[in-house]
Amino acid sequence: MSRITAIFESGHKALIAYLTVGYPNIEKTYEVASLLARNGCNLIELGIPFSDPIADGVTIQRASYQALQQGITPKLCLEVASRLRQEVAIPLVFMSYYNPILNFGLEAFCRAAARAGIDGLIIPDLPPEEGTELEAITQKLQLDLIYLLAPTSTEERISLVAEKAHGFIYLVSVAGVTGARQTLPQDLEDFVKRVREKTEKPLCVGFGIASPEQAKRAARVADGIIVGSRLIQLIEEDATLASLKAFATSLREALDAK
């Protein structure tokens, strides 16, 4: 059983946090990740900055751009992950677009990620129909390759992802980009139900969750939630991270009270 799979074994609702590596700087990445791990977060997505983040909204685009301006590379992200693995026990996952991994070398990157203590990969622009090579490599190295589904996914695509995904399935709440939103879509429950009918694998909802109320709603039907843009906004608004800590705690309480 992988560290990611173990999160869901007890029926515990997972709180998954996304951070852009190197934003606003590397030391803050360590500080934020450790704070989140101490305050109820079950898994951390480490975003590898990329120049063309097509699935991301303005908040994460800006963070990625600034990290790139500071010289953050996939190699540095691997070094960050290796150090962070010594500081936190919860699973760590790289969120990257396919191009940086391909440029690094698929097997070379995966081997380096496994050595650094990474537990899985999320690659938004890798469709499952084209993931065979990477699937073979990640399975050999015991990395979970996590696929995404959207409300617009066909029944055939849902079945394919249900077959191929490891760790959990990432459910994109809206047919759009990442970003904190005032409301979640009305048909969220129907979307989760459609996927649930085809798999017993854990389902986690992301893209748009920005409040404890939204987290609680998603957790009623899913196995976990993913929060990114709102965390980055709070880091920008309050350098002391007190607001971030309070927000993480409120999410954990909402999930536990579901």
C-alpha positions, 0 to 999 in steps of 0.5 A: 500500500502506498503512503497516498492510499493509506490516507483513505483507508480509515474513511478519513477525509483528505486535506490536500494542499497545493504549493508552487515550489519557490514561491515566494521563495524556497525557504517560505516553501519549506515553512509553509509546507511544514505548517500545513503538515502540522495543522491537518493537511494530509498530502502536499502537492509541490507545483513545478513552475512552468511557463505555460500552465494551461490548467491554472488561473491567474493566482497560480500563473503569477506564482509560477512566473515569479518562481521561474524568475527566481531560477526555480527548475525541476532540479531545484524542485527535486532538491526541495522535495528531498529536504522536505521529506526529512521534515514532514511525514505526509505524502508529497506529490509533484504537480507538473506539466508534461514538458518539464518531465519529458525534457528531464527524461521520463525515467530519469525524472521519476527515479530522481523523484522516488529518491527524493521521497516523492509519492506520486505525480499529477500531470494535468496535460497528460491524457490517459490515452497517452500515459502508457510509457509513464505508467510503466515507469511510475509503477516500477518505481512505486510512484502513484500516477494520478489522473484528472477528470472533469465534468465534461469527461465522457463515460469512456474517459471516466472508465479509462481513468478509473482503470489506470489511476493510482493513489486517487482520482483528481476531480476538477470541479469545473470545466475551467482553470484553477482559482478560488471561487465564491461557489462550487457548481450546482452539479458537483454531486452529480459529477462525483456520483457519475465517477463513483459508479465506475470506481472504488478508488478515492475521489478528491475534488479540486479547482475552486475550493476556497472556504470551509463551507465549500470543503464540507460540501465536497467532502460529503460526496468525495474522499478529499479536497484539494486547495491551492489558489486560496493558500497562495492568496493567504501567503501573499496577504499575511507573511506571518502565515497566521491567516494560513494556519487559521484557514488550514485549521478551519478546513480540517475542522470542516472535513472532520465535521462533515 
